[in-house]
Amino acid sequence: MRPEVAEISTHLRRFSIEIGASPGVIYDCWTRIEQLPRLSPAILRVKRIDASQMLYEAVDTIGCRRLWDLRILERVPGHRLAWRSECGRGAASAGWAELTALPGARTQLDVGLDYRPSSFLERVADALGWIDAGIRRDLQRFARHVEAAQEPSLVESAAGAQLSGSQRH
């Protein structure tokens, strides 16, 4: 268990997924925090404060909005990222993501997340497996996003969509 994760609780969850991209590409996508609202329906908005701190508003498993303060604790580009998040209601989480190159231009993304449900309803959702299921869905969305970005025609389409999206007022 990672020391920075163990500080919160013993609610460590582990997830793993293979992605058809290099560790460097995946790391770059993972650290583009501004794209999270497109990749996770639970993330409503993100504001980067500086290179190591950001605020994000999310809807939790039971539908409550929360504002989280996320701080990056460790960065090893192309290999590892660790963070800690705190919410004004006493909730906290911490996590890490590690990338391991695999044969055939694939990468294994291992994610550890230490999250302790802070309310009765969250504990019920956790017992029913809803929290872990949501995290798995988000990781699958992330993998599809990264793999789609590897295809030149999709990268050009995405760039065009970003350009047209940035022209809106």
N, C-alpha and C positions, 0 to 999 in steps of 0.2 A: 504494500500500500504506500502511496506517495505521502510524504510528510505534510505537504501543503493541503492535501485533501483530507487527511486524517484529523486536522485541527477542528473540523466541524462536527463530525459524527461518524458513526459506523455504517451509514447508509450508502455505501459505495456501490454504484451500478456500473457495470462494464458492458460495452457494446463494441462490435467489430464489424467492419464491412470492407469488401474489396472494391476498388475503384479502378477503372481503366484509364489511368493517367499517372504521370510521374509524381513523386513526393513533393517536388518543388511547385508544380502546378496546383496540387491539392492544398498545400500550405498557403499559397498566395490566395486561393479562393476562400479558404477558411478564415484568413485574416482580414478579408474585405467585409468587415462587420456591417457596413451600410447596406449590403445586399440581403441581409437576414429577413427583412419583411417580405421579400419575394419568395424566400425559400421555406419559411415557416409561418403558417397562418397564425400562430400564437404571438409572434413578434409584430407589434403595431408600428413602432418607430424606433430609430436608433440615432443617437447624437454622439459623435466622437468628440471627446474633450481634448485629448492629446494622444500621443502614440501608445500610451499605456492605460488610458482610462476612457470609458464610454458609459453613457446612460442609455438604457433601453426600456421601453414600455412594452409589457407583455400581458397577455390574458392567460391566467393559470388554468389548470385542468377543470376547475369548477366555475370558470367564467369571470373571475374577479381580475380587474386590471391592477397591475403592480408596476412601479418604477424601480428598476434595478440599477445599481452602480457597479459596473464591472471593472476590475483592475487586472491587467496582465501581470503575472508573477514571474513567468519564465518564457523565454523565446530562444529556440534553436531553429533558425530558418531551415525549412525543408525536412525537419525531423520532429520537433516537439513544441507545444504551446501549453502553458498552464495559466489558470485564471481563478479568480474568486469574485463572487457577486454577493451584494448585500441589498436587502430591501428594507424600507423604512418600518415595516411591521415586524421586524425581528427575524425575518426569514433570511437564510443565507445558503449559498451553494458554492461549490468549488469544483474544478474539473481540470482535465488534461486531455490532450489529443496527441497521439504518437503515430508517426508514419513510417512504414517499413516497405522498402522496395521489394517487389516480387518479380519473378521471371515473366516475360511477355508484356512488358510495359504496363504492369499493374502495380498497385500499391495497397497495402493493408492499412486501414485507418482504425486504430484502437482508441476508444474514448472511455474515460473514467469520469463519472459524475457523482459527486457526493451531494445529495439533496435530501433534506429532512422535511417532510410535509409538516406545515405549521398549524393547520387547523384540522378539526374533526373530519370535515368533508374531504380535504386533501388526503388524509390518512385512509379514508374509505376508497377514494379513487386509486390510491397507491396499492391498497390490498387487492383491488379488482384488476390491477395491471395496466390501468389507463395511462399512467405517467410513463412507464417504460415503453408502451406501445406508441405513444406520441413521439418519444425520442427516436425510436426506430423508424417511424415514418419520416421524420425530419432528416435523418441520416440518409435514407433512401432518396429523398428529394434532392439532397445535397449531392449525392453520387451521380444522379441523373443529370443535374446541372453541370457538374464538372465534366462528365463524359460528353455531354452535348457540346460544350465549349471547345472540345478537342476537334470537332468536325468543322473544317474551314467554312462551309456554307452557313452553318449555324452561327459561327463567330461573326461573320459579316452581317447576318440578319440581326443578331443581338446588338452589334454596334449601331446599325441603322435604327433599331428600336430605341436605343439609349439616346441617340441624337434627336429623334423625333420627340421622345419623351421629355428631353431637356428643353425643348422649345416651347412647351406649354407654360402658360402663366396662370 
